């Protein structure tokens, strides 16, 4: 009897442990580019770490949520406890005549590191699905229109640069944005351009080196 109870208890503990592993792995699998095997590796890595590492990780994640906010103007994430605008949007030296539209924060970081561009940004928040009717749910198209119209009315805006990856999904988004912004372009007379050659087909901005981004920016059209 004691042996049976011990086996049942051990089996129950094993099920609980496996459920915990699966649950955390499922959360990790929601990270961009992370599959089932990688998510399991993350879990087993954490199980091998000392308690101090886990506490530090949890504290950092909690602090991240407290200190990071979204800029009210460009919608990128930045660290602040009081400002509503990021350092670029607040900086009077930023060239307000240029607005670069990028998919995500990682693309912004890549372009900023290249040192090529000195204007303002707008984080689109995603790409437009090739076959889907609920486009506004995937990108900040209305916010982008409002931003452009506000600056164009003040005769500040001269050019909107669409800086997306060279993929079918991104190409479709580029076409969609140009069609949506066409009326504003006619009304206010600003230019709309896209990154030119310098990027290879299938290239993500996030992983492009500085020279590649510089050439793409220089050859925009």
Secondary structure, DSSP 4 states (H G I P E B T S, - for coil): -HHHHHHHHHHHHHHHHHHHHHHHHHHHTTSTT--HHHHHHHHHHHHHS-HHHHHHHHHHHHHHHHHEEE-TTT--EEE-SS-SS-HHHH-TTSEEEEEEEESSHHHHHHHHHHT---EEEEE--S---SS-S-GGGTS-HHHHHHHHHHHHHTT---EEEEE--SSHHHHHHHHHHHHHHHHHHHHH--EEEE--TTSPTT--GGG--HHHHHHHHHT--
